[in-house]
Structures are given as C-alpha cells and as structure tokens.
C-alpha cells in the first residue's frame, strides 16, 4: 500500500483553510487547503524536509516532528497514531502470510455465555472469526461461505446490506475508516492488500471512501439494524481486544435492559431456537 503516508498528509492539508491557522488566504491556489511550504513553516521544519516526509523518501523522522505536523494538521488522537504508524513502518511487518487465526476455546465459551447480546470476534482484516447464536440469528454468519464472513465484504458486496443497515452510508464510512487503521499497521499483509484491491474493483463506494483517507477506530457506538424477523433494532456496541490475540477484537451489542430492542432480540433468539 505504497503512498499511504503522502496521500494521508495531502488529504489532511486539503481540509484546512489558511485563515484557520493564521495565514493570509489571498492569491490563487492550485490546490485546496494548506501548501506544503506552509505546513513546513508552521511545524518548524525546512520545506525540503517536509517534502521528503510527504513523499516517503526514507527520512528518519522524530516524535517531535510528527507531533508538530499533527498539531498543524489538527489531527485527532486516532489520526495522530496512524501518522506515527505509516511514517515509521517496521521492516517486513506482515510480509509473510500469517497462519489462519484461531479463537481460543475460552473466548468462544465467553461468546456463548452472552445469551442476551449478539457478539462476535473480528480479525485484523475485519473478518468474522467466531460468533454466538444470537449474532448468527442477527447477521447470518453461519450461512455464509468462509470468505464472505467479512464485515467489509458484507457491507460493500452484499446487496442486502442497504436494507439491513438503515444508515448504510455511515456504516460504510466507519468500516473503511477502521480498515485503514489495519492497513497502516500491516502494510505488507498480502491478504489485507488483496481485500482492499478486491473491494476497490467491485465497489465504487469503497473506492471513493478509501480515497478520503479517513481514519477512525470503531471502538464503541450505536448501530441500527433492520432485521426481517425482529424488525428495527437499536444496538449500542462495545469492543474489546482479545487477550493474547492483539489482532482480534470482540464486538458485543449491548441493548438497554427491558428496552424494545432487548425484547425483540429475545424473541429473535427464541425464533432461532425453534427454527433450528
């Protein structure tokens, strides 16, 4: 995924108006936002140094410089961490295809014990590695081919996704922003590169969102799902890193007790048990 650093910095320069950082905005500008020379000036580095940084030309960049650039470009905490990751990639990281990820039996037992909450585990490419019965009833993981058990593929390649997610555009943007974090962390992962390539070819929406270079972790929030049996569900969710599995994330939907969504999920679980 060559060029991620430069593309990211250019996208962040483009969203800041000169007057926002105390610079005059007169004169014709060939590109929107800040010029590279202006970023260098505000960050306290030479223009040549910043240009080489943006072009990824093998410079050794310090935390102080990255912090200064992040301040000028008004990066949030997640974007700042992403900048550090892509500016100083570790040699050979992810170059070899990792072995198929496995979820520890204890983690599966934990999922199964969460009878009132749909819960599942995602890998580094947002592939679905394990799930409980209620998550299967909600999202249908068990009926999918293994390769299709992927949140990005489900969101962008499944025609039913737009009906399943009433706020599909927001879900799509969140999915891409979260996937880009992994792309920065594992730039040499062949399976991750292949996934991005596949989605770029097959989905114009993915191509557009990927080009925006948004970076945001889906750590918690609320999703709405329109299930064909249970109806419209409002699902707060939380995520946790799986111990001894830093590339694995447990996602649990946690509806308010006694809420309409909790009641509908209970009915969905009963329907699934009867149907199964």
Order of alpha helices (4+ residues) and beta strands (2+ residues): alpha-alpha-alpha-alpha-alpha-alpha-beta-beta-alpha-alpha-alpha-alpha-alpha-alpha-beta-beta-beta-alpha
